[in-house]
């Protein structure tokens, strides 16, 4: 079995001391924050509002991505594309035009 490196014990003690100091500082900041701002520790009474806001922001982001993808596709391709929800996460889908069948040959 390999023996630990000569400075490993010192590094481990140093790490533990740093983590303890960070934990102490974190507790002090939390305590000061709750004393200076008593309502800060009270959770929001309307978490659904935050969720709705995030959903709306995500929808706007997806719409912007769809618009950018559609513009890029039209600029770099001769095909036709539409924005459509896809089971596979595609922002845009190619559209193949329907062609009328040729008249029967006589």
PDB file as gemmi writes it, atoms N, CA and C in Angstrom:
CRYST1    1.000    1.000    1.000  90.00  90.00  90.00 P 1                      
ATOM      1  N   UNK A   1       0.844  -1.177   0.000  1.00  0.00           N  
ATOM      2  CA  UNK A   1       0.000   0.000   0.000  1.00  0.00           C  
ATOM      3  C   UNK A   1       0.886   1.237   0.000  1.00  0.00           C  
ATOM      4  N   UNK A   2       0.450   2.235  -0.704  1.00  0.00           N  
ATOM      5  CA  UNK A   2       1.225   3.468  -0.796  1.00  0.00           C  
ATOM      6  C   UNK A   2       0.946   4.334   0.425  1.00  0.00           C  
ATOM      7  N   UNK A   3       1.990   4.935   0.944  1.00  0.00           N  
ATOM      8  CA  UNK A   3       1.815   5.820   2.096  1.00  0.00           C  
ATOM      9  C   UNK A   3       1.396   7.201   1.605  1.00  0.00           C  
ATOM     10  N   UNK A   4       0.640   7.949   2.432  1.00  0.00           N  
ATOM     11  CA  UNK A   4       0.201   9.274   2.000  1.00  0.00           C  
ATOM     12  C   UNK A   4       1.394  10.207   1.811  1.00  0.00           C  
ATOM     13  N   UNK A   5       1.193  11.193   0.975  1.00  0.00           N  
ATOM     14  CA  UNK A   5       2.246  12.176   0.701  1.00  0.00           C  
ATOM     15  C   UNK A   5       2.597  12.909   1.991  1.00  0.00           C  
ATOM     16  N   UNK A   6       3.869  13.375   2.131  1.00  0.00           N  
ATOM     17  CA  UNK A   6       4.293  14.010   3.376  1.00  0.00           C  
ATOM     18  C   UNK A   6       3.446  15.215   3.780  1.00  0.00           C  
ATOM     19  N   UNK A   7       2.968  16.022   2.843  1.00  0.00           N  
ATOM     20  CA  UNK A   7       2.218  17.224   3.197  1.00  0.00           C  
ATOM     21  C   UNK A   7       0.716  17.018   3.208  1.00  0.00           C  
ATOM     22  N   UNK A   8       0.244  15.775   3.005  1.00  0.00           N  
ATOM     23  CA  UNK A   8      -1.196  15.511   2.891  1.00  0.00           C  
ATOM     24  C   UNK A   8      -1.933  15.834   4.180  1.00  0.00           C  
ATOM     25  N   UNK A   9      -1.358  15.498   5.328  1.00  0.00           N  
ATOM     26  CA  UNK A   9      -2.014  15.779   6.610  1.00  0.00           C  
ATOM     27  C   UNK A   9      -2.200  17.266   6.826  1.00  0.00           C  
ATOM     28  N   UNK A  10      -1.191  18.045   6.499  1.00  0.00           N  
ATOM     29  CA  UNK A  10      -1.270  19.500   6.644  1.00  0.00           C  
ATOM     30  C   UNK A  10      -2.330  20.076   5.719  1.00  0.00           C  
ATOM     31  N   UNK A  11      -2.372  19.585   4.461  1.00  0.00           N  
ATOM     32  CA  UNK A  11      -3.361  20.080   3.498  1.00  0.00           C  
ATOM     33  C   UNK A  11      -4.772  19.753   3.969  1.00  0.00           C  
ATOM     34  N   UNK A  12      -4.960  18.544   4.516  1.00  0.00           N  
ATOM     35  CA  UNK A  12      -6.275  18.144   4.984  1.00  0.00           C  
ATOM     36  C   UNK A  12      -6.724  19.013   6.162  1.00  0.00           C  
ATOM     37  N   UNK A  13      -5.824  19.274   7.111  1.00  0.00           N  
ATOM     38  CA  UNK A  13      -6.152  20.136   8.247  1.00  0.00           C  
ATOM     39  C   UNK A  13      -6.455  21.547   7.781  1.00  0.00           C  
ATOM     40  N   UNK A  14      -5.697  22.018   6.797  1.00  0.00           N  
ATOM     41  CA  UNK A  14      -5.907  23.352   6.245  1.00  0.00           C  
ATOM     42  C   UNK A  14      -7.286  23.440   5.581  1.00  0.00           C  
ATOM     43  N   UNK A  15      -7.644  22.387   4.836  1.00  0.00           N  
ATOM     44  CA  UNK A  15      -8.941  22.342   4.169  1.00  0.00           C  
ATOM     45  C   UNK A  15     -10.074  22.384   5.191  1.00  0.00           C  
ATOM     46  N   UNK A  16      -9.947  21.592   6.246  1.00  0.00           N  
ATOM     47  CA  UNK A  16     -10.977  21.540   7.293  1.00  0.00           C  
ATOM     48  C   UNK A  16     -11.108  22.903   7.965  1.00  0.00           C  
ATOM     49  N   UNK A  17      -9.984  23.563   8.219  1.00  0.00           N  
ATOM     50  CA  UNK A  17     -10.021  24.882   8.858  1.00  0.00           C  
ATOM     51  C   UNK A  17     -10.698  25.904   7.950  1.00  0.00           C  
ATOM     52  N   UNK A  18     -10.407  25.844   6.662  1.00  0.00           N  
ATOM     53  CA  UNK A  18     -11.016  26.777   5.709  1.00  0.00           C  
ATOM     54  C   UNK A  18     -12.523  26.543   5.643  1.00  0.00           C  
ATOM     55  N   UNK A  19     -12.928  25.269   5.569  1.00  0.00           N  
ATOM     56  CA  UNK A  19     -14.361  24.964   5.507  1.00  0.00           C  
ATOM     57  C   UNK A  19     -15.079  25.406   6.778  1.00  0.00           C  
ATOM     58  N   UNK A  20     -14.451  25.216   7.924  1.00  0.00           N  
ATOM     59  CA  UNK A  20     -15.055  25.647   9.192  1.00  0.00           C  
ATOM     60  C   UNK A  20     -15.196  27.166   9.221  1.00  0.00           C  
ATOM     61  N   UNK A  21     -14.186  27.872   8.748  1.00  0.00           N  
ATOM     62  CA  UNK A  21     -14.237  29.341   8.704  1.00  0.00           C  
ATOM     63  C   UNK A  21     -15.336  29.820   7.763  1.00  0.00           C  
ATOM     64  N   UNK A  22     -15.471  29.163   6.601  1.00  0.00           N  
ATOM     65  CA  UNK A  22     -16.536  29.532   5.656  1.00  0.00           C  
ATOM     66  C   UNK A  22     -17.919  29.281   6.254  1.00  0.00           C  
ATOM     67  N   UNK A  23     -18.071  28.161   6.937  1.00  0.00           N  
ATOM     68  CA  UNK A  23     -19.349  27.843   7.560  1.00  0.00           C  
ATOM     69  C   UNK A  23     -19.705  28.870   8.628  1.00  0.00           C  
ATOM     70  N   UNK A  24     -18.720  29.266   9.423  1.00  0.00           N  
ATOM     71  CA  UNK A  24     -18.946  30.271  10.465  1.00  0.00           C  
ATOM     72  C   UNK A  24     -19.346  31.608   9.842  1.00  0.00           C  
ATOM     73  N   UNK A  25     -18.662  32.002   8.769  1.00  0.00           N  
ATOM     74  CA  UNK A  25     -18.977  33.260   8.085  1.00  0.00           C  
ATOM     75  C   UNK A  25     -20.380  33.217   7.478  1.00  0.00           C  
ATOM     76  N   UNK A  26     -20.740  32.064   6.918  1.00  0.00           N  
ATOM     77  CA  UNK A  26     -22.066  31.908   6.320  1.00  0.00           C  
ATOM     78  C   UNK A  26     -23.157  32.064   7.380  1.00  0.00           C  
ATOM     79  N   UNK A  27     -22.967  31.434   8.530  1.00  0.00           N  
ATOM     80  CA  UNK A  27     -23.950  31.549   9.611  1.00  0.00           C  
ATOM     81  C   UNK A  27     -24.061  32.987  10.102  1.00  0.00           C  
ATOM     82  N   UNK A  28     -22.928  33.672  10.200  1.00  0.00           N  
ATOM     83  CA  UNK A  28     -22.933  35.059  10.647  1.00  0.00           C  
ATOM     84  C   UNK A  28     -23.704  35.932   9.659  1.00  0.00           C  
ATOM     85  N   UNK A  29     -23.480  35.713   8.360  1.00  0.00           N  
ATOM     86  CA  UNK A  29     -24.184  36.512   7.349  1.00  0.00           C  
ATOM     87  C   UNK A  29     -25.685  36.245   7.368  1.00  0.00           C  
ATOM     88  N   UNK A  30     -26.054  34.990   7.538  1.00  0.00           N  
ATOM     89  CA  UNK A  30     -27.482  34.656   7.593  1.00  0.00           C  
ATOM     90  C   UNK A  30     -28.126  35.305   8.813  1.00  0.00           C  
ATOM     91  N   UNK A  31     -27.433  35.249   9.942  1.00  0.00           N  
ATOM     92  CA  UNK A  31     -27.965  35.847  11.170  1.00  0.00           C  
ATOM     93  C   UNK A  31     -28.104  37.359  11.016  1.00  0.00           C  
ATOM     94  N   UNK A  32     -27.087  38.018  10.458  1.00  0.00           N  
ATOM     95  CA  UNK A  32     -27.146  39.470  10.250  1.00  0.00           C  
ATOM     96  C   UNK A  32     -28.248  39.835   9.270  1.00  0.00           C  
ATOM     97  N   UNK A  33     -28.413  39.038   8.252  1.00  0.00           N  
ATOM     98  CA  UNK A  33     -29.444  39.317   7.255  1.00  0.00           C  
ATOM     99  C   UNK A  33     -30.831  39.235   7.879  1.00  0.00           C  
ATOM    100  N   UNK A  34     -31.057  38.224   8.708  1.00  0.00           N  
ATOM    101  CA  UNK A  34     -32.382  38.084   9.324  1.00  0.00           C  
ATOM    102  C   UNK A  34     -32.632  39.171  10.363  1.00  0.00           C  
ATOM    103  N   UNK A  35     -31.580  39.689  11.007  1.00  0.00           N  
ATOM    104  CA  UNK A  35     -31.763  40.769  11.982  1.00  0.00           C  
ATOM    105  C   UNK A  35     -32.033  42.094  11.277  1.00  0.00           C  
ATOM    106  N   UNK A  36     -31.337  42.363  10.193  1.00  0.00           N  
ATOM    107  CA  UNK A  36     -31.493  43.622   9.476  1.00  0.00           C  
ATOM    108  C   UNK A  36     -32.771  43.665   8.656  1.00  0.00           C  
ATOM    109  N   UNK A  37     -33.227  42.521   8.209  1.00  0.00           N  
ATOM    110  CA  UNK A  37     -34.390  42.452   7.345  1.00  0.00           C  
ATOM    111  C   UNK A  37     -35.278  41.314   7.837  1.00  0.00           C  
ATOM    112  N   UNK A  38     -36.127  41.556   8.840  1.00  0.00           N  
ATOM    113  CA  UNK A  38     -36.882  40.480   9.469  1.00  0.00           C  
ATOM    114  C   UNK A  38     -37.768  39.695   8.514  1.00  0.00           C  
ATOM    115  N   UNK A  39     -38.263  40.297   7.474  1.00  0.00           N  
ATOM    116  CA  UNK A  39     -39.136  39.591   6.538  1.00  0.00           C  
ATOM    117  C   UNK A  39     -38.378  38.787   5.507  1.00  0.00           C  
ATOM    118  N   UNK A  40     -37.049  38.849   5.507  1.00  0.00           N  
ATOM    119  CA  UNK A  40     -36.268  38.174   4.474  1.00  0.00           C  
ATOM    120  C   UNK A  40     -36.360  36.661   4.573  1.00  0.00           C  
ATOM    121  N   UNK A  41     -36.548  36.135   5.780  1.00  0.00           N  
ATOM    122  CA  UNK A  41     -36.581  34.683   5.921  1.00  0.00           C  
ATOM    123  C   UNK A  41     -37.971  34.104   5.682  1.00  0.00           C  
ATOM    124  N   UNK A  42     -38.978  34.949   5.487  1.00  0.00           N  
ATOM    125  CA  UNK A  42     -40.333  34.482   5.238  1.00  0.00           C  
ATOM    126  C   UNK A  42     -40.444  34.124   3.758  1.00  0.00           C  
ATOM    127  N   UNK A  43     -40.866  32.897   3.451  1.00  0.00           N  
ATOM    128  CA  UNK A  43     -40.984  32.525   2.044  1.00  0.00           C  
ATOM    129  C   UNK A  43     -42.097  33.322   1.374  1.00  0.00           C  
ATOM    130  N   UNK A  44     -41.999  33.459   0.080  1.00  0.00           N  
ATOM    131  CA  UNK A  44     -43.019  34.178  -0.676  1.00  0.00           C  
ATOM    132  C   UNK A  44     -44.346  33.458  -0.551  1.00  0.00           C  
ATOM    133  N   UNK A  45     -45.406  34.214  -0.410  1.00  0.00           N  
ATOM    134  CA  UNK A  45     -46.709  33.599  -0.237  1.00  0.00           C  
ATOM    135  C   UNK A  45     -47.307  33.147  -1.567  1.00  0.00           C  
ATOM    136  N   UNK A  46     -46.706  33.571  -2.686  1.00  0.00           N  
ATOM    137  CA  UNK A  46     -47.247  33.203  -3.984  1.00  0.00           C  
ATOM    138  C   UNK A  46     -46.161  32.571  -4.854  1.00  0.00           C  
ATOM    139  N   UNK A  47     -45.754  31.324  -4.552  1.00  0.00           N  
ATOM    140  CA  UNK A  47     -44.730  30.695  -5.384  1.00  0.00           C  
ATOM    141  C   UNK A  47     -45.226  30.432  -6.794  1.00  0.00           C  
ATOM    142  N   UNK A  48     -46.541  30.301  -6.989  1.00  0.00           N  
ATOM    143  CA  UNK A  48     -47.072  30.072  -8.332  1.00  0.00           C  
ATOM    144  C   UNK A  48     -46.792  31.275  -9.225  1.00  0.00           C  
ATOM    145  N   UNK A  49     -46.791  32.466  -8.655  1.00  0.00           N  
ATOM    146  CA  UNK A  49     -46.504  33.660  -9.434  1.00  0.00           C  
ATOM    147  C   UNK A  49     -45.093  33.590 -10.018  1.00  0.00           C  
ATOM    148  N   UNK A  50     -44.129  33.169  -9.207  1.00  0.00           N  
ATOM    149  CA  UNK A  50     -42.758  33.025  -9.686  1.00  0.00           C  
ATOM    150  C   UNK A  50     -42.669  31.968 -10.774  1.00  0.00           C  
ATOM    151  N   UNK A  51     -43.405  30.861 -10.618  1.00  0.00           N  
ATOM    152  CA  UNK A  51     -43.393  29.801 -11.615  1.00  0.00           C  
ATOM    153  C   UNK A  51     -43.987  30.303 -12.921  1.00  0.00           C  
ATOM    154  N   UNK A  52     -45.099  31.053 -12.836  1.00  0.00           N  
ATOM    155  CA  UNK A  52     -45.717  31.607 -14.044  1.00  0.00           C  
ATOM    156  C   UNK A  52     -44.757  32.560 -14.747  1.00  0.00           C  
ATOM    157  N   UNK A  53     -44.050  33.359 -13.969  1.00  0.00           N  
ATOM    158  CA  UNK A  53     -43.092  34.298 -14.551  1.00  0.00           C  
ATOM    159  C   UNK A  53     -41.977  33.540 -15.274  1.00  0.00           C  
ATOM    160  N   UNK A  54     -41.463  32.476 -14.630  1.00  0.00           N  
ATOM    161  CA  UNK A  54     -40.402  31.681 -15.262  1.00  0.00           C  
ATOM    162  C   UNK A  54     -40.905  31.002 -16.525  1.00  0.00           C  
ATOM    163  N   UNK A  55     -42.155  30.464 -16.487  1.00  0.00           N  
ATOM    164  CA  UNK A  55     -42.721  29.814 -17.665  1.00  0.00           C  
ATOM    165  C   UNK A  55     -42.869  30.808 -18.809  1.00  0.00           C  
ATOM    166  N   UNK A  56     -43.329  32.024 -18.486  1.00  0.00           N  
ATOM    167  CA  UNK A  56     -43.499  33.053 -19.513  1.00  0.00           C  
ATOM    168  C   UNK A  56     -42.144  33.441 -20.112  1.00  0.00           C  
ATOM    169  N   UNK A  57     -41.146  33.598 -19.257  1.00  0.00           N  
ATOM    170  CA  UNK A  57     -39.807  33.953 -19.738  1.00  0.00           C  
ATOM    171  C   UNK A  57     -39.241  32.831 -20.608  1.00  0.00           C  
ATOM    172  N   UNK A  58     -39.487  31.585 -20.215  1.00  0.00           N  
ATOM    173  CA  UNK A  58     -38.997  30.451 -21.010  1.00  0.00           C  
ATOM    174  C   UNK A  58     -39.694  30.404 -22.367  1.00  0.00           C  
ATOM    175  N   UNK A  59     -40.995  30.685 -22.391  1.00  0.00           N  
ATOM    176  CA  UNK A  59     -41.733  30.699 -23.659  1.00  0.00           C  
ATOM    177  C   UNK A  59     -41.213  31.798 -24.574  1.00  0.00           C  
ATOM    178  N   UNK A  60     -40.913  32.958 -24.013  1.00  0.00           N  
ATOM    179  CA  UNK A  60     -40.361  34.043 -24.824  1.00  0.00           C  
ATOM    180  C   UNK A  60     -39.000  33.654 -25.384  1.00  0.00           C  
ATOM    181  N   UNK A  61     -38.195  32.976 -24.568  1.00  0.00           N  
ATOM    182  CA  UNK A  61     -36.870  32.551 -25.011  1.00  0.00           C  
ATOM    183  C   UNK A  61     -36.993  31.540 -26.161  1.00  0.00           C  
ATOM    184  N   UNK A  62     -37.918  30.596 -26.032  1.00  0.00           N  
ATOM    185  CA  UNK A  62     -38.128  29.593 -27.081  1.00  0.00           C  
ATOM    186  C   UNK A  62     -38.636  30.264 -28.348  1.00  0.00           C  
ATOM    187  N   UNK A  63     -39.550  31.227 -28.213  1.00  0.00           N  
ATOM    188  CA  UNK A  63     -40.068  31.936 -29.380  1.00  0.00           C  
ATOM    189  C   UNK A  63     -38.940  32.683 -30.097  1.00  0.00           C  
ATOM    190  N   UNK A  64     -38.046  33.295 -29.335  1.00  0.00           N  
ATOM    191  CA  UNK A  64     -36.920  33.996 -29.942  1.00  0.00           C  
ATOM    192  C   UNK A  64     -35.996  33.010 -30.648  1.00  0.00           C  
ATOM    193  N   UNK A  65     -35.784  31.838 -30.045  1.00  0.00           N  
ATOM    194  CA  UNK A  65     -34.957  30.814 -30.677  1.00  0.00           C  
ATOM    195  C   UNK A  65     -35.599  30.315 -31.960  1.00  0.00           C  
ATOM    196  N   UNK A  66     -36.925  30.113 -31.939  1.00  0.00           N  
ATOM    197  CA  UNK A  66     -37.627  29.657 -33.139  1.00  0.00           C  
ATOM    198  C   UNK A  66     -37.493  30.678 -34.258  1.00  0.00           C  
ATOM    199  N   UNK A  67     -37.659  31.951 -33.921  1.00  0.00           N  
ATOM    200  CA  UNK A  67     -37.562  33.004 -34.921  1.00  0.00           C  
ATOM    201  C   UNK A  67     -36.165  33.037 -35.534  1.00  0.00           C  
ATOM    202  N   UNK A  68     -35.141  32.935 -34.684  1.00  0.00           N  
ATOM    203  CA  UNK A  68     -33.758  32.950 -35.177  1.00  0.00           C  
ATOM    204  C   UNK A  68     -33.487  31.731 -36.058  1.00  0.00           C  
ATOM    205  N   UNK A  69     -33.976  30.553 -35.640  1.00  0.00           N  
ATOM    206  CA  UNK A  69     -33.764  29.335 -36.424  1.00  0.00           C  
ATOM    207  C   UNK A  69     -34.482  29.431 -37.766  1.00  0.00           C  
ATOM    208  N   UNK A  70     -35.675  29.983 -37.763  1.00  0.00           N  
ATOM    209  CA  UNK A  70     -36.447  30.128 -38.995  1.00  0.00           C  
ATOM    210  C   UNK A  70     -35.760  31.094 -39.962  1.00  0.00           C  
ATOM    211  N   UNK A  71     -35.279  32.216 -39.456  1.00  0.00           N  
ATOM    212  CA  UNK A  71     -34.564  33.173 -40.299  1.00  0.00           C  
ATOM    213  C   UNK A  71     -33.291  32.555 -40.874  1.00  0.00           C  
ATOM    214  N   UNK A  72     -32.564  31.819 -40.052  1.00  0.00           N  
ATOM    215  CA  UNK A  72     -31.326  31.183 -40.509  1.00  0.00           C  
ATOM    216  C   UNK A  72     -31.639  30.149 -41.594  1.00  0.00           C  
ATOM    217  N   UNK A  73     -32.685  29.343 -41.383  1.00  0.00           N  
ATOM    218  CA  UNK A  73     -33.047  28.312 -42.360  1.00  0.00           C  
ATOM    219  C   UNK A  73     -33.468  28.937 -43.683  1.00  0.00           C  
ATOM    220  N   UNK A  74     -34.255  30.005 -43.625  1.00  0.00           N  
ATOM    221  CA  UNK A  74     -34.687  30.651 -44.870  1.00  0.00           C  
ATOM    222  C   UNK A  74     -33.517  31.300 -45.601  1.00  0.00           C  
ATOM    223  N   UNK A  75     -32.548  31.811 -44.847  1.00  0.00           N  
ATOM    224  CA  UNK A  75     -31.400  32.466 -45.473  1.00  0.00           C  
ATOM    225  C   UNK A  75     -30.438  31.457 -46.094  1.00  0.00           C  
ATOM    226  N   UNK A  76     -30.328  30.265 -45.528  1.00  0.00           N  
ATOM    227  CA  UNK A  76     -29.311  29.311 -45.974  1.00  0.00           C  
ATOM    228  C   UNK A  76     -29.868  28.078 -46.676  1.00  0.00           C  
ATOM    229  N   UNK A  77     -31.157  28.053 -46.941  1.00  0.00           N  
ATOM    230  CA  UNK A  77     -31.750  26.878 -47.571  1.00  0.00           C  
ATOM    231  C   UNK A  77     -32.818  27.319 -48.560  1.00  0.00           C  
ATOM    232  N   UNK A  78     -33.024  26.500 -49.557  1.00  0.00           N  
ATOM    233  CA  UNK A  78     -34.060  26.833 -50.537  1.00  0.00           C  
ATOM    234  C   UNK A  78     -35.389  26.193 -50.168  1.00  0.00           C  
ATOM    235  N   UNK A  79     -35.438  25.471 -49.040  1.00  0.00           N  
ATOM    236  CA  UNK A  79     -36.663  24.806 -48.624  1.00  0.00           C  
ATOM    237  C   UNK A  79     -37.610  25.726 -47.886  1.00  0.00           C  
ATOM    238  N   UNK A  80     -38.738  25.171 -47.468  1.00  0.00           N  
ATOM    239  CA  UNK A  80     -39.731  25.893 -46.689  1.00  0.00           C  
ATOM    240  C   UNK A  80     -39.762  25.306 -45.292  1.00  0.00           C  
ATOM    241  N   UNK A  81     -39.876  26.170 -44.291  1.00  0.00           N  
ATOM    242  CA  UNK A  81     -39.883  25.728 -42.905  1.00  0.00           C  
ATOM    243  C   UNK A  81     -40.990  26.435 -42.144  1.00  0.00           C  
ATOM    244  N   UNK A  82     -41.483  25.769 -41.105  1.00  0.00           N  
ATOM    245  CA  UNK A  82     -42.485  26.373 -40.222  1.00  0.00           C  
ATOM    246  C   UNK A  82     -42.054  26.154 -38.775  1.00  0.00           C  
ATOM    247  N   UNK A  83     -42.549  27.014 -37.884  1.00  0.00           N  
ATOM    248  CA  UNK A  83     -42.331  26.786 -36.454  1.00  0.00           C  
ATOM    249  C   UNK A  83     -43.443  25.860 -35.986  1.00  0.00           C  
ATOM    250  N   UNK A  84     -43.072  24.835 -35.254  1.00  0.00           N  
ATOM    251  CA  UNK A  84     -44.041  23.838 -34.817  1.00  0.00           C  
ATOM    252  C   UNK A  84     -43.455  23.102 -33.626  1.00  0.00           C  
ATOM    253  N   UNK A  85     -44.278  22.808 -32.623  1.00  0.00           N  
ATOM    254  CA  UNK A  85     -43.806  21.972 -31.521  1.00  0.00           C  
ATOM    255  C   UNK A  85     -43.511  20.589 -32.071  1.00  0.00           C  
ATOM    256  N   UNK A  86     -42.408  20.023 -31.642  1.00  0.00           N  
ATOM    257  CA  UNK A  86     -41.986  18.727 -32.146  1.00  0.00           C  
ATOM    258  C   UNK A  86     -41.782  17.775 -30.987  1.00  0.00           C  
ATOM    259  N   UNK A  87     -42.097  16.522 -31.204  1.00  0.00           N  
ATOM    260  CA  UNK A  87     -41.871  15.499 -30.181  1.00  0.00           C  
ATOM    261  C   UNK A  87     -40.382  15.316 -29.913  1.00  0.00           C  
ATOM    262  N   UNK A  88     -39.556  15.744 -30.838  1.00  0.00           N  
ATOM    263  CA  UNK A  88     -38.114  15.548 -30.726  1.00  0.00           C  
ATOM    264  C   UNK A  88     -37.371  16.815 -30.347  1.00  0.00           C  
ATOM    265  N   UNK A  89     -38.086  17.894 -30.020  1.00  0.00           N  
ATOM    266  CA  UNK A  89     -37.446  19.120 -29.575  1.00  0.00           C  
ATOM    267  C   UNK A  89     -36.966  20.020 -30.699  1.00  0.00           C  
ATOM    268  N   UNK A  90     -37.374  19.755 -31.918  1.00  0.00           N  
ATOM    269  CA  UNK A  90     -36.979  20.616 -33.030  1.00  0.00           C  
ATOM    270  C   UNK A  90     -37.742  21.929 -32.963  1.00  0.00           C  
ATOM    271  N   UNK A  91     -37.057  23.034 -33.217  1.00  0.00           N  
ATOM    272  CA  UNK A  91     -37.703  24.342 -33.170  1.00  0.00           C  
ATOM    273  C   UNK A  91     -38.475  24.636 -34.449  1.00  0.00           C  
ATOM    274  N   UNK A  92     -37.949  24.161 -35.576  1.00  0.00           N  
ATOM    275  CA  UNK A  92     -38.626  24.355 -36.854  1.00  0.00           C  
ATOM    276  C   UNK A  92     -38.690  23.024 -37.577  1.00  0.00           C  
ATOM    277  N   UNK A  93     -39.643  22.889 -38.478  1.00  0.00           N  
ATOM    278  CA  UNK A  93     -39.794  21.666 -39.257  1.00  0.00           C  
ATOM    279  C   UNK A  93     -39.826  22.011 -40.739  1.00  0.00           C  
ATOM    280  N   UNK A  94     -39.192  21.170 -41.560  1.00  0.00           N  
ATOM    281  CA  UNK A  94     -39.256  21.415 -42.998  1.00  0.00           C  
ATOM    282  C   UNK A  94     -40.644  21.047 -43.529  1.00  0.00           C  
ATOM    283  N   UNK A  95     -41.080  21.762 -44.523  1.00  0.00           N  
ATOM    284  CA  UNK A  95     -42.382  21.507 -45.126  1.00  0.00           C  
ATOM    285  C   UNK A  95     -42.155  21.102 -46.575  1.00  0.00           C  
ATOM    286  N   UNK A  96     -42.721  19.980 -46.941  1.00  0.00           N  
ATOM    287  CA  UNK A  96     -42.628  19.526 -48.326  1.00  0.00           C  
ATOM    288  C   UNK A  96     -43.938  19.892 -49.018  1.00  0.00           C  
ATOM    289  N   UNK A  97     -43.856  20.660 -50.093  1.00  0.00           N  
ATOM    290  CA  UNK A  97     -45.104  21.042 -50.767  1.00  0.00           C  
ATOM    291  C   UNK A  97     -45.745  19.840 -51.444  1.00  0.00           C  
ATOM    292  N   UNK A  98     -47.068  19.832 -51.465  1.00  0.00           N  
ATOM    293  CA  UNK A  98     -47.790  18.761 -52.158  1.00  0.00           C  
ATOM    294  C   UNK A  98     -47.925  19.161 -53.624  1.00  0.00           C  
ATOM    295  N   UNK A  99     -47.554  18.252 -54.449  1.00  0.00           N  
ATOM    296  CA  UNK A  99     -47.652  18.502 -55.879  1.00  0.00           C  
ATOM    297  C   UNK A  99     -48.842  17.731 -56.423  1.00  0.00           C  
ATOM    298  N   UNK A 100     -49.558  18.363 -57.318  1.00  0.00           N  
ATOM    299  CA  UNK A 100     -50.663  17.664 -57.963  1.00  0.00           C  
ATOM    300  C   UNK A 100     -50.086  16.549 -58.819  1.00  0.00           C  
ATOM    301  N   UNK A 101     -50.751  15.398 -58.809  1.00  0.00           N  
ATOM    302  CA  UNK A 101     -50.236  14.313 -59.647  1.00  0.00           C  
ATOM    303  C   UNK A 101     -50.343  14.703 -61.135  1.00  0.00           C  
ATOM    304  N   UNK A 102     -49.425  14.231 -61.939  1.00  0.00           N  
ATOM    305  CA  UNK A 102     -49.480  14.585 -63.362  1.00  0.00           C  
ATOM    306  C   UNK A 102     -50.728  13.967 -64.002  1.00  0.00           C  
ATOM    307  N   UNK A 103     -51.257  14.597 -65.034  1.00  0.00           N  
ATOM    308  CA  UNK A 103     -52.454  14.027 -65.707  1.00  0.00           C  
ATOM    309  C   UNK A 103     -52.081  12.676 -66.359  1.00  0.00           C  
ATOM    310  N   UNK A 104     -53.045  11.783 -66.419  1.00  0.00           N  
ATOM    311  CA  UNK A 104     -52.741  10.473 -67.005  1.00  0.00           C  
ATOM    312  C   UNK A 104     -52.339  10.617 -68.489  1.00  0.00           C  
ATOM    313  N   UNK A 105     -51.384   9.826 -68.875  1.00  0.00           N  
ATOM    314  CA  UNK A 105     -50.907   9.854 -70.270  1.00  0.00           C  
ATOM    315  C   UNK A 105     -51.897   9.120 -71.160  1.00  0.00           C  
ATOM    316  N   UNK A 106     -52.152   9.628 -72.316  1.00  0.00           N  
ATOM    317  CA  UNK A 106     -53.104   8.982 -73.229  1.00  0.00           C  
ATOM    318  C   UNK A 106     -52.424   8.301 -74.331  1.00  0.00           C  
TER     319      UNK A 106                                                      
END                                                                             
